[in-house]
Amino acid sequence: MSMSAIAGAMVAMNTQETRMGIQAVLVNQQKQADQAVVDLLASAVQATPAPGTGAMVDKTA
C-alpha cells in the first residue's frame, strides 16, 4: 500500500468517526427534548385535581 492510500484510508476513517459522533450527539439531544416533553406532560397530569375535588365552578360566568 502506498502512503497516499494509507493517508486516504485514515482520512476516511476519521471522517466516519466524526459523523458517528455528531449523530450520537443529535440522538442524545433529541432524547433529552423528548424526555422534557414527557416530564412536562407528566407534571401537568399530576397537577390536575381529582374529579370533584377542584375549585368550585362559577356558573354565572
C-alpha positions as CSV (number, residue, x, y, z in Angstrom):
1,M,0.0,0.0,0.0
2,S,1.3,3.4,-0.8
3,M,1.4,6.2,1.7
4,S,-1.3,8.2,-0.1
5,A,-3.6,5.1,0.0
6,I,-2.9,4.8,3.8
7,A,-3.5,8.5,4.3
8,G,-6.7,8.4,2.3
9,A,-8.0,5.5,4.4
10,M,-7.1,7.3,7.6
11,V,-8.9,10.4,6.5
12,A,-12.0,8.3,5.6
13,M,-11.9,6.6,9.0
14,N,-11.6,10.0,10.8
15,T,-14.5,11.4,8.7
16,Q,-16.7,8.4,9.6
17,E,-15.8,8.7,13.3
18,T,-16.8,12.4,13.2
19,R,-20.1,11.7,11.5
20,M,-20.9,9.0,14.1
21,G,-20.0,11.4,16.9
22,I,-22.3,14.1,15.5
23,Q,-25.1,11.5,15.1
24,A,-24.7,10.4,18.7
25,V,-24.9,14.0,19.9
26,L,-28.0,14.6,17.8
27,V,-29.7,11.5,19.0
28,N,-28.9,12.4,22.6
29,Q,-30.3,15.9,22.2
30,Q,-33.5,14.5,20.7
31,K,-33.8,12.1,23.5
32,Q,-33.4,14.9,26.0
33,A,-36.0,17.0,24.2
34,D,-38.5,14.1,24.1
35,Q,-37.9,13.4,27.8
36,A,-38.5,17.1,28.6
37,V,-41.9,16.9,26.8
38,V,-42.8,13.7,28.7
39,D,-41.8,15.3,32.0
40,L,-43.9,18.4,31.2
41,L,-47.0,16.3,30.4
42,A,-46.5,14.1,33.4
43,S,-46.3,17.1,35.8
44,A,-49.4,18.6,34.2
45,V,-51.3,15.4,34.6
46,Q,-50.2,15.1,38.3
47,A,-51.1,18.7,39.0
48,T,-54.8,18.4,37.9
49,P,-57.1,17.8,40.8
50,A,-59.2,14.6,41.0
51,P,-62.7,14.9,39.7
52,G,-65.0,16.5,42.2
53,T,-62.1,17.9,44.3
54,G,-61.3,21.0,42.3
55,A,-62.3,24.6,42.9
56,M,-65.9,25.4,42.6
57,V,-67.1,26.4,39.1
58,D,-68.7,29.8,38.8
59,K,-71.8,29.0,36.8
60,T,-72.7,32.7,36.4
61,A,-69.7,33.4,34.2
